[in-house]
Amino acid sequence: MMPSLFRVVHRRVETHDTVTLALAPASEPLTPPAPGQFHMLYAFGIGEIPVSVSATEDAGIQLHTIRAVGAVSRALCQAMPGTMLGVRGPFGKGWRVPAQGGKNLLIVAGGIGLAPLRPVIREAIRRREQYGNVAVAIGARSPGEQLYTAEYREWRDAGLKVLTTVDQAPGGWGGHVGLVTQLLPGLVTSPAATVAMLCGPEAMMRVTARALADQGMAAPSIQVSLERNMQCGIGECGHCQLGPLLVCRSGPVTGYEVAEPLFAVKEL
C-alpha cells in the first residue's frame, strides 16, 4: 500500500485532454510490469487512480497515458517535469501474449484503450518472426483524438497491418469514418489460429467480441480489459467487484468467456 517515489522526467501532450508522462524511479525501481498491468498513481494531496502502463523504457522509466476526466487525472495531466508522484504496483493480470506457435494477433483499441495495448504492439514487433498476421484496428472519436499517430508508420514498416477509423471527422479527412467493428471484415482469416485483444469503452468491446465470436473465434481466444471502479489495486476494498471478479486482482484482462455475462451488468 505504500507508494514509491517517481519523478516526472518528460511530459508529452497527446490530445487536448490526454498526456503521456514518463516517470523515473526516485528510489528503488518497481518490478517491471507485464503488458496490460497497471499502476496506482498518486498525486500528493489529491488522491490516486489506476493507470495502465503504456510502455517501459530503460532505467526503470514507466510511461503512462492519462486522460483528464476527474480531479486526480487532471492533476496528473498537469504534472510538469520534476514533479514527484507516488506509484504502487504493478497490479492485475495482463494480456496473455502467445509466446510461440505462429498465432495471428488481432489488436482492437478504442480511444485511450490503445494505451494498455501499446506494450503488446511493441512486443509483437520485437518478436515479429514468431507470429503470423498481426493487425491493429484503432477507433477514436475524431482525428484529433487519435493516440501515438507518429508511431503508425513504424508499426506498418515492421509488418503490422494498421487500420484506423473515427466516429466523426472534419472536411479533408481522407480516412475511414465509422465504428471500429467496421474494420474487422477480412482481418480474421483463420479463427482457430487467432488471438484477439480488445480494450476501449465497454460497449465497443462487447460488440467487437460478439462479432469475433460470430466469425468463429473461441471465447478464450478473445481477451478484453475490464477497468471498473478500481481504488485500492489489491482486492481489499471491494469497490471493483463485478460478479465473481475483483477486477483489480482477477483482471483487468480476462477472457470473453468470463466477461460476456458481466458485460450485461450496467456500470454505475
C-alpha positions in Angstrom: 0.0 0.0 0.0 3.0 2.4 0.4 3.8 4.2 -2.9 7.3 4.5 -4.3 8.5 7.9 -5.3 8.8 8.6 -9.0 9.8 11.8 -10.8 8.2 13.1 -14.0 11.1 13.3 -16.5 9.1 14.0 -19.6 5.6 15.1 -20.4 4.1 14.8 -23.9 0.7 16.2 -24.9 -1.2 13.6 -27.0 -4.6 15.3 -27.5 -6.5 18.2 -26.0 -7.2 16.3 -22.8 -4.6 13.5 -22.8 -0.9 13.4 -21.9 1.8 10.8 -21.6 4.1 11.0 -18.5 7.5 9.4 -18.4 8.2 8.5 -14.8 11.6 7.6 -13.4 12.2 6.0 -10.0 13.5 8.4 -7.4 14.3 5.5 -5.1 14.1 1.7 -5.7 12.6 0.8 -9.1 9.4 -1.3 -9.2 9.1 -4.7 -10.7 8.8 -4.4 -14.5 5.1 -4.6 -15.5 3.8 -7.2 -17.9 1.8 -5.8 -20.9 -1.7 -4.9 -19.7 -0.9 -4.5 -16.0 -1.5 -1.1 -14.2 0.0 1.1 -11.6 -1.8 3.2 -8.9 -0.6 6.7 -9.5 -0.8 9.1 -6.6 -0.9 12.9 -6.9 0.1 14.1 -3.5 -2.7 15.9 -1.6 -5.3 14.9 -4.1 -5.6 11.1 -4.5 -4.7 8.1 -6.6 -6.1 6.3 -9.6 -5.3 3.2 -11.6 -3.5 3.9 -14.9 -2.3 1.3 -17.3 1.4 1.2 -18.3 1.7 2.3 -21.9 5.4 1.5 -22.2 8.5 0.5 -20.2 11.9 2.0 -21.1 15.5 1.7 -19.8 16.5 2.6 -16.3 13.0 1.7 -14.9 11.2 4.5 -16.7 7.5 3.9 -17.0 5.2 5.6 -19.4 1.6 6.3 -18.6 -1.0 7.9 -20.9 -3.7 9.7 -18.9 -6.9 11.4 -19.9 -8.1 14.3 -17.7 -11.6 13.2 -16.6 -11.5 13.9 -12.8 -9.6 15.7 -10.1 -6.8 13.2 -9.8 -6.3 12.6 -13.5 -6.4 16.4 -14.2 -3.7 16.9 -11.6 -1.6 14.1 -13.1 -2.0 15.6 -16.6 -0.8 18.9 -15.3 2.3 17.5 -13.7 5.4 19.0 -15.2 8.9 17.5 -15.4 10.4 17.5 -11.9 7.1 16.7 -10.2 7.2 13.9 -7.7 4.4 11.3 -7.8 3.6 8.2 -5.8 3.5 4.9 -7.7 2.3 1.5 -6.5 2.2 -1.8 -8.4 2.3 -3.3 -10.9 -1.1 -4.9 -10.3 -3.6 -7.1 -12.1 -3.4 -9.7 -14.8 -2.1 -8.6 -18.2 -2.5 -9.7 -21.8 -1.8 -13.3 -22.5 0.5 -12.7 -25.4 1.3 -16.0 -27.2 4.9 -17.0 -26.7 5.2 -19.0 -29.8 3.3 -21.1 -32.3 2.7 -18.8 -35.2 -0.5 -17.4 -33.9 -2.2 -14.4 -35.7 -2.7 -11.4 -33.5 -5.7 -9.0 -33.7 -5.5 -5.9 -31.6 -8.6 -3.7 -31.4 -8.5 -0.4 -29.5 -11.0 2.3 -28.8 -9.9 5.7 -27.6 -7.4 5.6 -24.8 -7.8 1.8 -24.8 -4.8 1.9 -27.2 -2.5 2.8 -24.2 -2.6 -0.6 -22.5 -2.3 -2.3 -25.8 0.7 -0.4 -26.9 3.1 -2.7 -25.0 1.6 -5.7 -26.9 2.2 -3.9 -30.2 5.8 -3.3 -29.2 6.2 -6.9 -28.1 4.7 -8.1 -31.4 7.3 -6.0 -33.3 10.1 -7.2 -31.2 9.2 -10.9 -31.8 7.6 -10.4 -35.2 9.0 -13.6 -36.7 7.1 -15.7 -34.1 3.7 -14.6 -35.3 1.6 -14.8 -38.4 -0.6 -11.9 -39.4 -0.6 -9.0 -36.9 -3.4 -6.5 -37.3 -4.2 -3.4 -35.3 -7.6 -1.7 -35.6 -7.9 1.7 -33.9 -11.0 3.7 -33.3 -11.2 7.3 -32.0 -13.9 9.9 -31.7 -12.1 12.3 -34.1 -8.8 12.6 -35.9 -7.5 15.0 -33.2 -8.1 12.4 -30.5 -6.0 9.6 -32.0 -3.1 8.4 -29.9 0.5 7.7 -30.9 -0.1 8.7 -34.6 3.6 9.3 -35.1 4.2 5.6 -34.4 1.8 4.2 -37.0 4.4 4.3 -39.8 6.9 2.4 -37.6 4.3 -0.3 -36.9 3.5 -0.7 -40.6 7.1 -0.8 -41.5 7.5 -3.7 -39.0 4.9 -5.7 -40.9 1.8 -4.9 -38.9 -1.5 -4.1 -40.7 -2.7 -0.8 -39.1 -6.3 0.4 -39.8 -7.9 3.5 -38.3 -11.4 4.9 -38.1 -13.1 7.9 -36.4 -16.6 8.5 -35.3 -16.8 11.9 -36.9 -14.3 13.9 -39.0 -14.0 17.4 -40.4 -13.7 18.1 -44.1 -10.4 17.0 -45.6 -10.2 13.7 -43.6 -9.5 11.0 -46.1 -9.7 8.1 -43.7 -12.5 5.7 -42.6 -15.4 7.1 -40.7 -17.5 4.7 -38.6 -17.3 2.2 -35.8 -14.2 0.2 -35.2 -16.2 -3.0 -35.8 -16.4 -1.9 -39.5 -12.7 -2.5 -39.8 -13.0 -6.2 -38.8 -14.1 -7.9 -42.1 -11.1 -9.7 -43.6 -8.9 -9.4 -40.5 -9.7 -12.9 -39.1 -8.9 -15.3 -41.9 -8.2 -18.3 -39.5 -10.3 -18.0 -36.3 -8.7 -21.0 -34.7 -5.2 -19.6 -35.1 -6.0 -16.0 -34.0 -5.8 -14.4 -30.6 -7.7 -11.1 -30.2 -7.0 -8.4 -27.6 -9.6 -5.7 -27.1 -9.5 -2.5 -25.0 -11.8 0.5 -25.0 -15.3 1.5 -23.9 -17.3 -1.5 -22.7 -19.9 -1.0 -25.5 -17.2 -1.2 -28.1 -15.6 -4.3 -26.5 -19.0 -6.1 -26.1 -19.9 -5.5 -29.8 -16.5 -6.4 -31.1 -16.1 -9.5 -29.0 -19.6 -10.7 -30.2 -18.6 -10.0 -33.8 -15.4 -12.0 -33.5 -17.3 -14.9 -31.8 -19.7 -14.9 -34.7 -16.8 -15.2 -37.1 -15.8 -18.5 -35.3 -13.3 -17.4 -32.7 -13.4 -19.2 -29.4 -14.3 -17.1 -26.4 -11.0 -17.8 -24.5 -9.1 -16.5 -27.5 -10.8 -13.1 -27.2 -9.3 -11.1 -24.4 -10.8 -7.9 -23.0 -9.7 -5.4 -20.4 -12.2 -4.6 -17.6 -11.5 -1.5 -15.6 -14.3 -0.7 -13.3 -14.1 1.4 -10.1 -10.7 0.2 -9.0 -9.5 2.0 -5.9 -7.0 0.0 -3.9 -5.5 -2.1 -6.6 -5.1 -5.2 -4.4 -8.6 -6.5 -3.9 -9.1 -5.3 -0.4 -11.7 -2.5 -0.7 -14.2 -4.4 -2.9 -15.1 -1.3 -5.0 -14.3 -3.1 -8.2 -16.3 -6.3 -7.6 -18.0 -7.3 -10.8 -20.0 -10.5 -10.3 -17.5 -13.1 -9.1 -14.5 -11.0 -10.0 -12.4 -8.4 -8.2 -11.3 -6.6 -11.4 -8.1 -5.3 -9.9 -6.9 -8.7 -8.9 -8.8 -11.2 -11.3 -8.4 -8.7 -14.2 -8.2 -6.3 -15.7 -7.6 -8.6 -18.6 -9.8 -11.6 -18.8 -11.2 -13.9 -21.5 -14.5 -13.2 -23.2 -16.0 -16.4 -21.7 -15.7 -14.7 -18.3 -16.6 -11.2 -19.4 -19.6 -11.9 -21.6 -22.2 -12.3 -18.8 -20.6 -9.4 -16.9 -21.0 -7.0 -19.8 -24.7 -7.3 -19.2 -24.2 -5.7 -15.7 -24.6 -1.9 -16.2 -21.7 0.2 -14.9 -22.6 2.6 -12.1 
